Amino acid sequence: MNARLIDPHGPAWSAAIDRIGALLHAGENPSLFPYHFLQVVLPRLGGRIVWLDQGAAPAGVGFLFPRGLKDAANANGAAWPAYLHEYTLRYHTLGQPSSPGQIQQIVQAVQSQLPDTAVIYYDPDSPHRFSPSDEAVGAVNIGRPSAAEAEQTRELHRRIWGSPPEFLYPADIYSAEFCAGTGLVARVEGRLAAFLFGFYKFDGPPLPADWTGRFQGALRLESQVMGVLPDYRGMRVGNLLKRVQAEYAWQHGIGIVHWTADPLQFPNAALNFGLLRALAFHHYPDLYPFRNDLNRVPASRFGLTWLVGSDRVRNIPLTGSRSLILDLARQADIQRVNDGLQGVSYAADQPFIAIEIPADWTGLQQRSVEEALEWRAVSDRLFAHYVGIQPGQYVITGVGIDGDHRFLIGQQVDDALWEHLGRVSQDEISEDR
């Protein structure tokens, strides 16, 4: 058995995923991940794709998902422990089901291509264990799903985004054996109302100051998809799902959660910045190749960083809190860098700036794709100029309104800002997690 890793940065990456989709019957195979996830997200997790050959014939395809880190230090006098990367090998056979002997050969072949790693074999088409749980938070019940509920998340995904089958995620990712980073559902009066899932992630985008060490940044979470059915919006279900996710992460020694979000969706921004206290200092123009009812123009995204162990996140009560939304009519000291699509300025230098975004981005895409394209182009240029981690750039930390107008609020980067945003109480630092 021979293993060949596919280079995610090589020119053949997209073509290889196309071939995988054809071989594994994308759109008809509910255990296969969506194309855009494999193309964009899996490499960002530190994951890999590997071909397995038996002689000259292809034997199968493996998707390597980060599973965790293990201390691999030995008596070599190293000042700091070395860590062993653990992967879940999600294996799709192209022939007959693998025997125990073949599984051992597959794992050995993959590990030979990835020194200093441990690989756990996983068959997505085998029976799996689910460990449902529940925690009542007011009228909402949050927990891990049962097998039936995990299957229902695919239908929720389809209803919320209008997604075709090839855009839906496998239900087995909620299983105990797959060991994803997060798998939660929300129930209201016994009915499934929402879901959230994410994955472990090795390292991630660069962080400022000493945050990588302070928040155990070698292993993070990538929160991939959260969906709430329209009938349950307004119940703050999304906030509860995220807060349970944060507590789970922090109690398991993970201090950093990432996800991506469309910077022009104000309701999401009000949740992410105004309530959850996430931060944005990475911007990715035209990140995803997909188009759907909610994404009719290039899918640019903010990369969000959530310091789940920081004071500003942990001091927010689980219930009863509301999004902090500034009334910019009363904030004359916040410099506005655009007036919609007009009056765009790249010369702002004040401690706080406000970037106007559409008041109804989803509705605008339905009404006028041309205007939506213009908004995307203008905002992409503004974010590329202002948003970043270098001194003089800005971190998006909040949201604001002025009448019918909606804004993102940025704070100018300096050492004092990083220290403020990343502060952790001494009680938290000394606590054994």
N, C-alpha and C positions, 0 to 999 in steps of 0.2 A: 504494500500500500504506500503510495507516494502522495505527499501533500504539497500544494503550491499556493502560496499567499498571493492575493491580488493587491497590487499597489493602489491605495485610494487616491494617490496624487498623480498616478500615471495616466497617459492618454487613453488607455484601454478601459478605464474604470467604468464609464457609463455603458460602453458596449458589453462589458462582462455582465453587468446587471441586467441588461436587455436579454442576454443569452440565458442567464439564470431564470429570468421570468418566463421565457419560452419553455425551458426544460421542466420547470416546476409548475407550469400552467397558471400563471398569474391571472387573477380575476376569478378563477374557478377553484383555487386552493386556499381554503380559509386559514391554513397554518403558515402562510407566507406573509412576510411583512411588506408593507407598501413600498413601491419603487422609490418615492421621494425620501422615505426613511433610510433605506439602504444606501442611497446615493449620497445623502447629505448628513444625516444624523449619526448613523453608526460609526463613521470615522471620527466624528466629534466626541463620541463617548470613549474613544480609544479602542473601539471594536475593530474586527477584521473579518474578511471573507476568505475562505480557503477552498480550493478545488481538491478533491480526492480522486486519484486515479488508481485503477487496478490493472497493471500492465499498460497497454495502450488505450484502454477503455475508461471513460469517466465513470466513477463509482458513486459520487455524491458531492454535495455542496454543504459546507459548514459555515455558520455565522457565529462568530465569537463575541459574546457579550461580557463586559466586565462584571465580575461577581463579587470581588472584594480583594482586600490586601491581607497577607499574612506576614508576620514578622519572621524573616528568614535569616536573622543575624546568627552568627556562630562565633566561635572563639578566635576571631581573626583580628581582634584589637580595634575594630571599627568604632569610631566615636558615636556614630548614629546607626540604628538598625537598618538593615537592608530589607526590602519588602518584596514578597513574592506575589506577582499578579495572578489572580485566579480568574478564569474565564468559564462561562457556560458555553459549551459547544452545541449549538442548536443545529442538529444534523438532519439533512434531507437526503435520503438514499435515492439513487437513480435506478436501483434494481430491486432485488429481493430484500426483505427486512434483514438487518444486520444481526449476526449471531454474536454471542458473548465474546468469542475469539476475535471476530472481525472488529467489534467495538474496541477491544484492547489495541488492535493494530491501528485503528483510526486515531485514537487518542495519542498513541506513541508517535505516529507520523506527524500529527499537528504539533505536538510538543517539540519535536525535532526542529521545527521551523521557528519556534518561539522559545529560545532559552530563558531560563529563570521564570517559567510560568507553570501553573497547574491548570489542567483542563478537566472539566467535569462534563461527561457526555450527557446529552439530553435529546430525546426523541420527541418532537412535538406531537406526533400522532399516536403516542402510547397513552394509556390511561394515567391520569394525574390526580394528586391529592389537593383538595382545596380546604382551607381552614377559615371558614366564615367567622366573623366577629361583629360585635355591635356595641356602640356607645351612644346613648341618647344625649343629644345637645338640644334642649328645647323640643321643638316639633320635628327635628331632623335626627335620623339615626345614621351614624357614620361607622364604617368598618370594612373589613375585607369581604369580598363577595363569595358566595357559594358558587358551585359549578354552573348552576342554572343562571345565576345573576351575571357571572362572567360572560356567558354566552349572550345575555341580553344587552351587554354594553355595545356589542356590534350594531344592534338595531338602534340604540340611542345615538351612536355615532352617525349612522346613516340619516336618521331623522333630523339631527341638529344641523349637519353640514350638507345634506343632500348628496352624500358621497356614494360613488359606485362601489361594488364589492372589492375591487383591487385597491381601494384607499382605506379599507377597514383593517384594524389590527387583530391579530389572533386572540381568541379568548383564553388560550392556555397560558398567556403571559402572567395571569394572576395566580398560577399554581405555585405550590410550595417548592416544587422541584426546579422550576425555572429561575426562581430567586431574583426577580426584578427588584429594583430599588423601592418602588411604591406601587401598590395596587389597592385602590379604595373605591367604594361606592357610597352614595348617599340615598337613603330611603325616606320617604314621607308617606305616612299612613300605609306602610307596607309595600309601597310601590317604588320602583327604582326611578330616581329623579336625576341622578348625575353620576359621573365617574371621573376618576383621576388615575393616571398611571405614569410611571417614570422609570428610569434605569440608573444603575450605578455608572459612575464615570471616572476614568483615570485622569487626574489632573484637570485641565480645562484652560479657558482663556486666561491671559495674564491678569494678575491681581495687583493692586497697589500696596504700598507700605509693607507691613509684615503679615498681611492677611493669610497668606498660604500656610504659614506656621501657626498662626493664632487660631485658625479655624480648620485645621487638619485638611488642607487642600489637596493632598495627594489622592484622596478618594472623595468624590462629590456625588450629588444626585443631579440628574437631568430630568426635570419634570416635563414630560412630553406632550400629553394631551389631557385637557380637562373640558368636559362638556356638561352643560346643564340644560335640561329640557325647558322650553319657553314657559310652560305652565308653572314652573317652580322658581323662575327668576324673580328677584325681589325678596326672597327668603334668606338671602345671603348664604346660600348653599356652597357656592364656590369658595367663599372666605373660610367656611368651616372645614372643607376638604383640605385646603392649603394649610390651615393651622394644625390640623391633625398630622399632615405630612411633615411639617416643620418639627413638631414635637418628636415624632418617630425618628427623624434624621438626627436630631440633637442627642436623643437618648442612646443612639447607636454610634456616637462619636463622629458624626458628619455635621460640619458647621456651615457648609455652602451648598445651596440648591440653585441650579440654573434653569432657565427656560427661555424660550423665545416668544415674542408677542409683537403683533402688528402695532407700530407706534401711533397709527392714526385712529385706532379704536379707543375712543375716550372712555366708554364704560369699563373696558379692561384696564385702562390706565388708572382710573379712579380706584379700582380694586388693587392693582399691583403696587402703585406708588402711594395712594392716599390711605389705604388701609393696611396692606401687608408690609409696607415700608421696604419694598424691593428697590434696587438701584439699576440704572442703565448707563453704562459707559462704553458699550460696544454696539456698533450698528452694522448690520449686514444687508446691503442693498440686493434685491432680487435673489434672496437666499434659496427659495424653493421653486422647483419647476412646475408645480401643479397650478391649476386654475379650477375654481368651483364657484358656487353661488355667493360665497362670502369673500372670494379672492378673485376678482375679475381683471385685476391689473397685476404687474410684477409684485411678488410676495416678499417685500422688504420686511426686515424684522429688527427689533432691538434684542440684544442678548442681555437678559436680566440676571442679576446676581442678588441672591437673597441670603443675607448673613443671619441664619436662623439662631445663632448663638449670641448675637449682639443685643445690647440693652434695648435699642430702639425697636427691635422686633419682639423680644421676649416680654417687654413691659406692656404690650397691648393685650388687654383682656380678651379671652376667647369669645365672649358674648358681650353685647351692649356697646361695642365700639362702632364708630362711624368713620367713613372716609374723611380725611382732612382735605378739604377743597378750598383753596384760597379765593377770596373775592377780589379780583384784580382791580376792580373799580376803587378799592380802598388801599391798594398797594402801589402807590406812585413810584416807589423806589425800585420796582422790578422792571427792567428794561425789556421792551417788546422788540423782537427782531423781524417780525413780519406782520402785515395786516392782511390775513388770508393769503391770497396769491400775489398780493401787491406789496409794495414798500419793503421788499426783502433786503435786510442788512446783514453784512458779514463783518461788521466793525464793532460789535458789542464787546464791552470790557468791564461791565459792572458785576458785582458779586452774585446777583441773581438775574436770570433772563427768563423770558416767557416766549415759547414757540407756539404759534397758533396752529391747531389742527382742525379738521372738519368736525362739525357738531354731530353729524350722523354719517359716518364713513360707509356703513353698510348700505344705507339708503342712497347715498350719492353714487355708489357703484351701480346700483340698479337704475338710477335716473339718467346718468350721463357717464359713460365710460371715458369719454374724451376729457371731461373735467376731472375725473378721478385720476387719469393718467397725468394730468398737469399737476395735481396735488402731490402725487407720488414723486414726480420728478423734482418739484421745488423742495419738498420736505427731505428727500434723500440728500440734496445738496446742502441743506441747512444742517442736518444731522452729521454729515461727513465733515463739515467745517467745525462745528461746535462741540460735538459729543466725543469724549475721550478721557484718558487718564493722565495726559501731560499737563504740566502747570499752565494755567491760562485757558484750558479747555473746560468743559462743563459736564457734570454728572446730573442726569435726570433723577430728581428725588421727589417730585410732587406734581400736582395738577392744580389748575385754576380755571375760573370762569369769569366772564364779564358779560352779563346779559345772556344772549344766545351764543356767545362765542366761547370756545374751549381751548385750553392751553396746557402744554407741558412746562414744568418749572425746572430750570437747571441751576445748579450751584457751581461756582467757579472752583477749580481744583487748586488746593494747596495742602500742605502737610497737616494743618490743623483740621481741615475737613475730613481727611482720611482717618485721623485719630478719633474724631467725633463719631463718624459713621460706624467705625469698627470697634467701638468701646464695648468691653465685656466686664461685668462686675467681678470683683475678686471672689465672691462666693461661687460664681459659675466656674471661674478658672480653677479653683481648688477642689471642686466637686469631682468625685471619681465617676466618670461616665462609662 
